[in-house]
């Protein structure tokens, strides 16, 4: 039997973050407040820091035909990589103000798959932070810790 584990940092509040990370949180909160979530009322915001210093944001966009919506993480990363396809992603921060659950909310499975592929393609780790309604913030040192057995392009036949 094998075991898989990872380490993460836990911050009790945003005051423990660096100034750069506080700015990313501010951008994610601003994006979250602009989310279109009339059905679930579960607003999510995401900010992405690129290696060149550019910051991109996204928020969840719901639709009455539920599968037609899109999560904040994919909105943000698709915008970032559309603008700078060859630029590396340095950090991703996700936040929600949803009262249930109050704890930090990590990305859904589809977002995990997308984020892991970008990390794998750039050949360097992407730091990820997430926060819920509580002030506690979780930091992962790489996105791939969220999806250790991901599907990736090496599995496709050429």
C-alpha positions as CSV (number, residue, x, y, z in Angstrom):
1,X,0.0,0.0,0.0
2,X,1.2,3.5,-0.8
3,X,0.3,6.8,0.8
4,X,-0.1,10.2,-0.6
5,X,0.1,13.3,1.5
6,X,0.8,17.0,1.2
7,X,1.6,20.0,3.4
8,X,-0.3,23.3,3.5
9,X,-0.2,26.5,5.4
10,X,-3.1,27.8,7.5
11,X,-3.6,31.5,8.2
12,X,-6.0,32.6,10.9
13,X,-6.7,35.9,9.1
14,X,-5.7,38.0,6.1
15,X,-3.5,40.0,8.4
16,X,-1.0,37.1,8.3
17,X,-0.7,37.4,4.5
18,X,2.0,39.3,2.6
19,X,1.0,42.6,1.0
20,X,1.0,40.9,-2.4
21,X,-1.4,38.2,-1.1
22,X,-3.6,40.8,0.6
23,X,-3.9,42.5,-2.7
24,X,-4.9,39.3,-4.4
25,X,-7.5,38.7,-1.7
26,X,-8.9,42.2,-2.2
27,X,-9.2,41.6,-5.9
28,X,-10.9,38.2,-5.4
29,X,-13.4,39.7,-2.9
30,X,-14.2,42.5,-5.4
31,X,-14.7,39.9,-8.2
32,X,-16.9,37.8,-5.8
33,X,-19.1,40.8,-5.1
34,X,-19.8,41.1,-8.9
35,X,-20.6,37.4,-9.3
36,X,-23.8,36.4,-11.1
37,X,-25.3,33.8,-8.7
38,X,-29.1,34.4,-8.6
39,X,-30.0,30.7,-8.2
40,X,-27.5,29.3,-5.7
41,X,-26.6,32.6,-4.0
42,X,-23.1,31.0,-3.7
43,X,-20.9,33.8,-4.9
44,X,-17.2,33.0,-5.7
45,X,-14.4,35.3,-6.7
46,X,-10.9,34.4,-8.0
47,X,-7.8,36.4,-8.6
48,X,-4.7,35.2,-10.5
49,X,-1.3,36.8,-10.3
50,X,0.8,36.2,-13.4
51,X,4.6,36.1,-13.4
52,X,4.7,39.5,-15.2
53,X,2.7,41.1,-12.4
54,X,-0.6,41.3,-14.2
55,X,-3.7,40.4,-12.1
56,X,-6.8,38.8,-13.6
57,X,-10.1,38.2,-11.8
58,X,-13.1,36.1,-12.4
59,X,-16.4,35.2,-10.7
60,X,-19.0,32.5,-11.0
61,X,-21.5,33.0,-13.7
62,X,-24.7,31.0,-13.3
63,X,-27.4,30.3,-15.9
64,X,-31.0,29.1,-15.6
65,X,-29.8,26.1,-17.6
66,X,-27.5,25.1,-14.7
67,X,-24.8,23.2,-16.7
68,X,-24.3,26.4,-18.9
69,X,-22.7,28.4,-16.0
70,X,-19.0,28.7,-15.3
71,X,-17.0,28.7,-12.1
72,X,-14.9,31.8,-11.0
73,X,-11.6,29.9,-11.3
74,X,-12.1,29.0,-15.0
75,X,-13.4,32.4,-15.8
76,X,-10.3,34.0,-14.4
77,X,-7.7,31.5,-15.7
78,X,-9.2,31.5,-19.2
79,X,-9.1,35.3,-19.3
80,X,-5.5,35.3,-18.0
81,X,-4.2,32.7,-20.5
82,X,-6.1,34.4,-23.3
83,X,-4.3,37.6,-22.7
84,X,-0.9,36.1,-21.9
85,X,-0.7,32.5,-23.3
86,X,3.0,32.2,-22.7
87,X,3.1,33.8,-19.3
88,X,3.4,31.7,-16.2
89,X,0.8,31.8,-13.4
90,X,2.3,32.6,-10.1
91,X,-0.6,32.5,-7.6
92,X,-4.4,31.9,-7.5
93,X,-6.7,33.1,-4.7
94,X,-10.3,31.9,-4.4
95,X,-12.8,33.3,-1.9
96,X,-16.5,33.0,-1.1
97,X,-18.8,34.7,1.4
98,X,-21.2,31.8,1.5
99,X,-22.3,31.1,5.1
100,X,-22.6,27.4,4.5
101,X,-20.0,26.0,4.5
102,X,-18.2,28.7,6.5
103,X,-14.8,27.2,6.1
104,X,-12.5,27.6,3.1
105,X,-14.0,26.3,-0.1
106,X,-11.6,24.6,-2.6
107,X,-12.2,24.3,-6.4
108,X,-14.7,21.8,-7.9
109,X,-13.4,18.8,-9.8
110,X,-13.6,20.5,-13.3
111,X,-11.7,23.5,-12.1
112,X,-9.1,21.3,-10.4
113,X,-8.5,19.5,-13.7
114,X,-8.1,22.8,-15.6
115,X,-5.8,24.4,-13.0
116,X,-3.6,21.3,-12.8
117,X,-3.2,21.2,-16.6
118,X,-2.0,24.8,-16.7
119,X,0.4,24.1,-13.8
120,X,1.8,20.9,-15.6
121,X,2.2,22.8,-18.9
122,X,4.1,25.7,-17.4
123,X,6.5,23.2,-15.6
124,X,6.4,25.2,-12.3
125,X,4.2,25.2,-9.3
126,X,1.3,27.6,-8.8
127,X,0.5,28.6,-5.3
128,X,-3.2,28.4,-4.4
129,X,-5.1,30.2,-1.6
130,X,-8.7,29.7,-0.6
131,X,-11.0,31.2,1.9
132,X,-14.7,30.9,2.9
133,X,-16.9,33.2,5.1
134,X,-14.5,32.5,8.0
135,X,-11.3,34.6,8.1
136,X,-9.2,31.4,7.9
137,X,-7.1,31.0,4.7
138,X,-5.5,27.8,3.4
139,X,-2.4,28.0,1.2
140,X,-1.3,25.1,-1.0
141,X,2.2,25.3,-2.4
142,X,1.1,23.7,-5.7
143,X,-2.3,23.2,-7.4
144,X,-1.5,19.5,-8.2
145,X,-1.9,18.7,-4.5
146,X,-5.6,19.0,-5.1
147,X,-5.7,16.4,-7.8
148,X,-2.8,13.9,-7.5
149,X,-4.0,11.4,-10.1
150,X,-5.1,13.9,-12.8
151,X,-5.7,13.2,-16.4
152,X,-3.1,15.0,-18.6
153,X,-2.0,15.3,-22.1
154,X,0.8,12.7,-21.8
155,X,-2.1,10.1,-21.6
156,X,-3.4,11.0,-25.0
157,X,-2.2,9.1,-28.0
158,X,-0.5,11.1,-30.8
